[in-house]
Amino acid sequence: MKILLVYNLFAGHKKAQKILPEIQNLFSQKNIDIEIQYTKSPGYGVDIVKAADFSKYNGIVAAGGDGTLFEVINGYYQNKSEKRNPIGIIPIGTGNAFSRDLGIEIGDWQKAVEIIAGGQTRKFDVGKYSCDGKTYYYLNILGFGFVADVSETAKGLKMFGNMAYILGVFRQLLTLSSFEMTIEIDGQVLERENIFTEISNTRYTGATFLMAPNAKIDDGLLDVTLLNKCNRRRILKLFPTIFKGEHINYPEVESFQAKKIKVQTNIPKILTPDGEVFGFTPIEVECLKQDIEVFCE
């Protein structure tokens, strides 16, 4: 068995660099040949996977956080190889939301390697979206509004680990405002004064937020969560409930499931696909049902 390992040495506040020899040793014990390619700069993972000859490998593995996986997925869909390899995940980043839906906790690289060595796979859904005339793919979540602003702030606070997202929330509350949004959900058109919108493939976002508690990653549907206009005090009351997914019971929150979504906003809103921060509304999103094979239990 041979694996292309796309490795982010800076993941997990550079912990990834320290544990690399242990990861290499465990792969060796499992008689798995790994070819390591390092993500030297943002976006480099896309180039690595896009240029890879898939016929040489039995799998493509992302070792890092959600951003590393996002790059691997987008390189995967740009790759012209006839063979389509399964994808693997070694969750050693600050946030690894997709791995949690696979039953792999953040930092549990030993279990991740065991799963890859086992060779068992399942097909999962992929989110596909277009903005600014370009097309992208994601496995976890696509958001805009308050959540995107929080993610952008959190990127500058990564030294605080998982607390970065929480600190970002409180900082963004200081400048909180709603915006006008038109969203089309499988043909149903809604007009909203919106605070944030999340279009989820997985249940979790970041490391700890159970944003879409009813989401399934193989049902052919994306879960849409809307937080509509409310004040700061109400958001502070809502915020703790997101850790357990109880926010969906509040009247300001609406939940939908859909195959296709279109969004327009009165002002361009920055996007956060899988924790990355780039692109703006308007967007068109669709679910590609069971479109990618993933190593899992």
C-alpha positions in Angstrom: 0.0 0.0 0.0 1.3 3.4 -1.0 0.0 6.7 0.3 0.6 10.3 -0.8 0.8 12.2 2.5 0.1 15.9 2.2 1.6 17.2 5.4 1.3 20.6 7.1 4.2 21.0 9.4 2.7 24.1 11.0 -0.6 22.5 12.0 -1.5 22.4 15.7 0.9 25.3 16.5 3.8 23.3 14.9 3.0 20.2 17.0 2.7 18.4 13.6 6.4 18.9 13.1 7.3 17.2 16.4 5.1 14.1 15.9 6.0 13.5 12.3 8.7 10.9 13.1 6.1 8.9 15.2 3.6 9.1 12.4 6.2 7.9 9.9 7.2 5.0 12.3 3.6 3.8 12.7 3.0 3.8 8.9 6.2 1.8 8.6 4.9 -0.7 11.2 1.8 -1.1 9.1 3.9 -1.8 6.0 2.6 1.3 4.3 4.9 3.2 2.0 4.3 7.0 2.3 5.5 9.8 0.0 5.4 13.0 2.0 4.8 16.3 0.3 4.8 19.4 2.6 2.5 22.4 2.3 5.0 25.1 2.0 2.6 28.0 1.8 -1.2 28.7 1.8 -2.8 27.0 -1.2 0.3 24.7 -1.9 -1.7 21.6 -1.0 -4.0 22.3 -3.9 -1.0 22.3 -6.3 0.4 19.1 -4.8 -2.7 17.0 -5.3 -3.7 18.6 -8.6 -0.3 17.6 -10.1 -0.1 14.1 -8.5 -0.3 10.9 -10.6 -3.0 9.0 -8.8 -2.1 5.8 -10.4 1.0 5.6 -8.2 -1.0 5.6 -4.9 -3.7 3.7 -3.0 -4.8 6.8 -1.2 -4.3 10.6 -0.7 -4.1 11.7 3.0 -4.3 15.2 4.4 -2.4 15.7 7.7 -3.2 19.0 9.3 -6.4 20.9 10.1 -9.6 21.6 8.2 -7.6 24.0 5.9 -5.2 21.3 4.8 -8.1 19.0 4.0 -9.8 21.8 2.1 -6.7 22.2 -0.1 -6.4 18.5 -0.7 -10.1 18.2 -1.7 -9.8 21.1 -4.2 -6.6 19.7 -5.6 -8.4 16.3 -5.9 -11.2 17.7 -8.0 -8.7 19.6 -10.3 -6.6 16.4 -10.8 -7.0 14.9 -14.3 -6.0 11.3 -13.4 -8.4 8.6 -14.5 -8.0 6.7 -11.2 -9.8 8.1 -8.2 -8.2 7.4 -4.9 -9.8 7.4 -1.5 -9.1 10.3 0.8 -7.6 9.9 4.3 -7.4 12.3 7.3 -4.8 12.7 10.0 -6.4 15.3 12.4 -3.5 17.2 13.8 -4.7 20.8 13.4 -6.4 23.4 15.5 -9.8 22.4 14.1 -10.7 19.1 12.5 -14.5 19.1 12.2 -14.8 16.5 9.4 -12.7 14.0 11.4 -15.1 14.2 14.3 -17.9 13.0 12.1 -15.7 10.0 11.2 -15.2 9.3 14.9 -11.6 10.5 15.1 -10.9 13.1 17.7 -8.5 15.9 17.2 -4.9 14.8 17.7 -5.7 11.1 17.6 -3.3 10.5 14.8 -2.7 6.9 15.9 -6.4 6.0 15.3 -6.3 7.8 12.0 -3.3 5.8 10.8 -5.0 2.6 12.0 -8.1 3.4 9.9 -6.0 4.1 6.8 -4.1 0.9 7.3 -7.4 -1.0 7.6 -8.3 0.0 4.1 -12.0 0.3 4.7 -13.8 3.1 2.9 -17.2 4.8 2.5 -18.6 7.3 0.1 -19.5 10.7 1.4 -21.1 13.9 0.2 -19.2 16.9 -1.0 -20.3 20.5 -1.1 -19.6 22.3 -4.3 -20.0 26.1 -4.6 -19.2 28.8 -7.0 -18.4 32.5 -6.4 -16.4 35.2 -8.2 -16.6 33.0 -11.3 -14.7 30.1 -9.7 -15.7 26.7 -8.4 -14.6 25.2 -5.1 -15.4 22.0 -3.0 -15.7 21.4 0.7 -16.3 18.5 3.1 -17.3 20.4 6.2 -19.0 23.8 6.2 -19.4 27.0 4.2 -20.5 30.1 6.2 -20.8 33.9 6.0 -21.9 36.7 8.2 -21.0 36.7 11.9 -19.5 33.2 11.8 -17.2 34.2 8.9 -16.2 37.4 10.7 -15.4 35.3 13.8 -13.3 32.9 11.7 -11.3 35.8 10.2 -10.7 37.2 13.7 -9.8 33.7 15.1 -7.1 33.3 12.4 -5.1 36.0 14.2 -5.6 34.3 17.6 -4.5 30.8 16.8 -1.9 30.9 19.6 -4.9 30.4 22.0 -5.8 27.1 20.3 -9.5 26.1 20.5 -10.2 29.3 22.5 -9.4 31.4 19.4 -13.0 30.9 18.1 -14.6 31.8 21.4 -12.4 35.0 21.7 -13.4 35.8 18.1 -17.0 35.7 19.0 -16.7 38.2 21.8 -14.6 40.5 19.7 -17.1 40.5 16.7 -20.0 41.1 19.1 -18.7 44.7 19.5 -19.5 45.5 15.9 -22.5 43.2 15.3 -25.0 44.1 12.6 -27.5 42.3 10.4 -27.7 42.3 6.6 -30.3 41.7 4.0 -30.3 38.3 2.3 -32.3 36.5 -0.3 -31.7 32.7 -0.1 -33.2 30.1 -2.5 -33.4 26.6 -1.0 -34.4 24.0 -3.6 -36.6 26.5 -5.3 -38.1 28.1 -2.1 -37.1 31.8 -1.9 -36.7 33.4 1.5 -36.0 37.1 2.4 -34.2 37.5 5.7 -32.5 40.1 7.9 -29.6 37.8 8.7 -26.8 37.6 11.2 -25.1 34.5 9.9 -25.7 31.5 7.6 -24.0 28.1 7.6 -24.3 25.5 4.9 -23.1 22.3 6.5 -22.1 18.9 5.3 -20.9 17.8 8.7 -22.4 18.2 12.2 -19.4 20.2 13.6 -17.7 23.4 12.7 -14.3 24.3 14.1 -13.3 22.0 17.0 -16.3 22.3 19.3 -19.4 23.9 17.7 -22.2 21.4 17.0 -23.7 23.7 14.3 -25.8 21.2 12.4 -26.8 18.4 14.9 -29.0 16.7 12.3 -26.5 16.7 9.4 -25.5 13.4 7.8 -22.5 13.3 5.5 -23.9 10.7 3.1 -27.6 11.7 2.7 -27.2 13.9 -0.4 -28.3 17.0 1.5 -26.7 20.0 3.0 -28.0 21.4 6.2 -28.7 25.2 6.2 -28.7 27.1 9.5 -29.8 30.7 9.6 -29.5 33.0 12.6 -31.8 35.9 11.9 -31.8 39.5 13.3 -31.3 39.7 17.1 -29.4 41.8 19.6 -26.1 41.2 21.3 -27.7 40.0 24.6 -29.7 37.4 22.7 -26.6 36.1 20.9 -24.8 35.8 24.2 -27.6 33.6 25.4 -27.6 31.6 22.2 -23.8 31.1 22.1 -23.3 28.5 24.8 -26.1 26.3 23.3 -24.1 25.8 20.0 -21.7 23.5 21.8 -24.6 21.0 22.3 -26.6 21.8 19.1 -29.4 23.3 21.2 -29.4 26.6 19.3 -31.7 25.2 16.6 -34.6 25.3 19.2 -34.5 29.1 19.4 -37.0 31.1 17.3 -34.3 33.3 15.8 -32.7 30.1 14.3 -34.1 28.4 11.2 -32.9 25.0 9.8 -33.4 23.6 6.4 -32.0 20.7 4.3 -31.4 21.1 0.6 -29.6 19.9 -2.5 -29.1 23.3 -4.1 -28.9 26.7 -2.5 -28.5 30.2 -4.0 -27.6 33.3 -1.9 -27.6 37.0 -2.6 -26.8 39.7 0.0 -27.2 43.5 -0.1 -23.5 43.8 0.6 -20.8 41.3 -0.2 -20.2 39.0 2.7 -16.9 37.2 3.1 -17.0 33.4 3.1 -15.4 30.8 5.3 -15.2 27.4 3.5 -13.8 24.8 6.0 -12.3 27.5 8.1 -10.5 29.3 5.3 -11.4 32.9 4.7 -11.8 34.0 1.1 -14.4 34.8 -1.6 -17.7 36.7 -1.3 -21.4 36.4 -1.8 -23.3 35.9 -4.1 -22.9 32.1 -4.2 -24.5 29.0 -5.6 -24.0 25.8 -3.6 -25.0 22.1 -4.3 -24.5 18.8 -2.7 -22.7 16.1 -4.7 -24.1 12.9 -3.2 -21.6 10.3 -2.1 -19.1 11.7 -4.5 -15.8 10.9 -2.7 -14.4 7.8 -1.1 -12.9 8.3 2.4 -11.0 5.9 4.7 -13.1 5.3 7.8 -14.1 2.6 10.3 
